[in-house]
Amino acid sequence: MAQAQAARTIIGRDTSKPPEADGIYTAGCGEPAPWRIGVPFDLHLMIFGDSTAAGVGCATAEEVLGVRLARGLAEATRRRIRLSTKAISGATSKGLAGQVDAMFVAGPPPDAAVILVGANDVTKKHSVLASAQRLRRAVSRLREAGSVVVVGTCPDLGTVVAIPQPLRTVVHGWSVRLARAQTAATLAADGIAVPMGDLLGRDFRSTPEALFSADGFHPSAAGYELAAAHLLPALLREIGAPEPGVPHHIVAT
C-alpha cells in the first residue's frame, strides 16, 4: 500500500478540464455540429472511463481520443457520428457503474462504446480481481443493451519515467496483471479487448518526451493519436465497416 501511495504522489496530476469534444462528426467536417434532441445522426459513439478517455492532457478538442475515433468512424463509414463522453477524470473501475447508469438516464444506449480504465486502479492499489469484475459488469450491461463494446485495457505504467526504480517495475507488474484480467473479463462479457500496454508500451518507453503530455502521465496529442490508431480498427470491425491499415509507424508487439 505504501508503494501505491508513493506512485500517486510521484505521478503528475493534470487537474485542467479536458476540451469539450461532444457533438456530431461527419466526413471532412471542420467543427462538429452540436447535438440536441431531434438532430439526426447515424451512429452513436460513447466514451467511458478515466482521464485518458476524457482527454486530459489535450490542448484542443481535435487531440481528444474520442474525437479521433469519431472522425475516423465518420471518414471510414461516411456516416454522421454522434460523440458522447461519460468518462470522468480520476475514475477507477468502481466508477463505471455510475457512468453506465448516467447513460441509461440520459437516453438510449449507444451503438458503440469505448472503455478505457485501469491506471487509477493500479495507483490506488485496488484488487485486480475486483477491478476486472467491475469492468465485466459494465461491459455486460452495455452488451445486453445492444451496444458493441471495445475496451482499451490498462496502460503500462512502467513507461512513466517520473516513477523511480524499483517502484516503476512494481507498477509495471500491477499494470500487466490488471490488463490480463481485464482482457479475460471483457471477452467473458462478449466485448472486444485491445491490449494497450502491449501495443503502446514500447513506443511510450522509447520516446516518452514525444508521447507523454507535460504532466508526464497522460498522453500527449501524439500519444492519443497512437492509441486511436489501435482502437479504431477494432471499432470498425465491430460495427461491420471496412477497417484502415495500421499506420506503418505504429509498432505492434
N, C-alpha and C positions, 0 to 999 in steps of 0.2 A: 504493500500500500504506500509506503514511503517513496518507493521508486515512481509510482504513478503520480503522486503529488509533485515530485520533482519534475516529472515530464511536463505537467501542466504549468508549472512555474517557469520553465525554460522556454516553452513554445510561445511564440509571439501571438497576441490576440488582436486581430483587427476588429474593432468594435464599430466600424463605419457601417452604415446601412447599404446593402447591395443596391445596384442600379435597378430602377423599375423596368421590368422587361416584358410583362404580360401584354397580350394583345393578339391580333390576327396577322399572321405572316403569309405572304404569297410569293411565288417565284419572281425574283427580280425587284421586289418592293424595296423602298427605302425605309421610312419609318413604318412600324406596324400600325394597323388600324386598331383603335381601342375597341374592346368588346363590350357590348351591353345586350340585354335581353332583346331578342329579335334579330340581331345581326347574324347573318348566315356564315357558317364555316363547314368544312368537310371532315376534319379530323381534330379531335381534342387531345392535346398532349399535356399531361400534368406531371409536375416535378415534386417529389417528396424527399425528405431527408434533412441534412445538416447544412452548415455554412457553405460547403463546396457546392451542394445542389442549389443553394440560394444565390451563389455568385459573389461571395465575399472574396475580396482581392481584385475584383474587376473595377476598372476605372470608368467604363462605359457599358451600356446595355449590350452592345454588339459583342463584347467579350464573354458574356454570361453563357454558361454551359447550356442552359435551356434554350436560349436564343439560337445558339449554334445548331442545336438539334432541330428546333422548329424550322429554321431556314434550310437546313439540309433536307428535312422531310418535304418542305414546300418545293424545293428545286427538283428533287428526285421524283415526286409524285404529281407535280403541277396542281396540287390541291391547296385549299385555304386551311392553314393550320392555326388553331387556337392554342395559345400557350397560357397555362395557368400554373402558378407556383405556390405550393403549400409548404415547402421546405422552410425551416427556421434555423437561424444561426445558433450553434451551441447544442442542437438536438442530439440525443442519443437514440438508440433503438426504442427506448421507453416512450419517446415522443411520437413514434409512428402511428400508434393507435389514435391519438388525438388529431393528427393530421388527416388520417383517413376519415375520422368522424366529421371533421370540418368539411371534407369533400362531400360527404353524403348530405350534410346540412345545406351546402351551397347549391347543390343541383345534381343532375345525373352524373354517373361515373364517367371518366374519360375513356376515349378509345384506347389510349396508350398511356402507361405510367412508367416513369423512370424513378428509381430509388437509389440514392447514394447516402450511406450511413455507415458508421463504424469507427471513425477516427476518435470521436469523443468517448465511445465505449471503451476504447483502449486507454486513453489518458485518464479516464475515471475508474479504470480497472473493474469494469462490470464483468460479470460472469460470461464467458464465451457461450456456454450453452443457453443461458437465459437470453442473451442478446440475439442469438440465432433464432430462438423460438419466437421472440417478438417479431422479428423480420418475417418469419414464416407465416405468422398470423396476419400480418399486414398484406403480404402477397396473396394469401388465400382469400382474404376479403375482397381484394381488387379483382382477382380472377373470377370469383363467384359472381361479381357484379358485371362481368363481361369485358373487363379491360385486359389488354395484353400488358405484361409487366416485365421490364428489363431492370435488373439490379446491378449496379456497379459496386462490387464488393470492396471491403475495407482497403484503403491505400496502404502502402508500405511506409510506416512512419520511421523506419530505419533509414530513409532517404533524407530526413530532416537534419541537416548538418549542424543546426544550433544545439541539438541534443548531444552531449559529450558521451564518449565511451566510458564505461561499459553499458550505460543506460540505453544508448542507441541500439545496441544488439538486443537488449531485453525487449524494447518496444517493437523491434522488427519481429521477434518471435511471437509476441502477442498479436501483432497485425496479421501475420501469416495464419496463425491458428484461427483467428476470428474469420478471416476471409474464406478459409476452407469450410468452416461451419456454416457460414452464410451461403456458400455455393450449394451445399447439401440441402439446407433449409429451403432455398429458393427453388431448386429442382423438385423437391418434395411437394411444394405448393404449386407446381406447374408454371413456374416463371422461368426466365432466362437470366443466367448469371454471367456477367462479364468480369473476369479476374483483373481488376485494375492494378493491383500491386504487381502481379506477374507481367502485365503488358507495359506498364509505365515505369516500373521501378528502375530499370537500367538507365533510362533516359534522365529521370529526375536525379539519379545518383551521379551521373556523369556530367550533367550541365545544370546544377541547381541554381546558378545565378540567372539562367535564362527561363527556367520553368517554374520557379517559386516567385511569389509576389514579394513586396518589400518586407512583410512580416515574417518571411522565412518559413511559413507553414502552409498557407493557402496557395493554390496555383496562380501563376501569372496568366496573362492573356494567352501566351504560347502554351502554357500548361493546360489550360482549359481547351484549347484547340486540339491538343494531343488527345485529351480524354474524349472529346466529342468524336474524334476520328475512329475511335474503337467502339463507342456506344451506338453511333448512327447505323452501322451495318446490321447490328442486332435488331434495332428498332424496325428497320426496313424489312428484314426477313419476317419479323413477327406480324407486320401489317400486310405482308404479301406483295411488297413493292420491290423492284429491282434495286440491288444494292451497289453502291460505288466501290471501286477498289480502294484498299487502304493505301494512303499516300506512301511513296517509296521511302520517305524519310522517317516513317513510323517504324519503330523496331518492336516486333512482337516476339516474345520468348515462349 
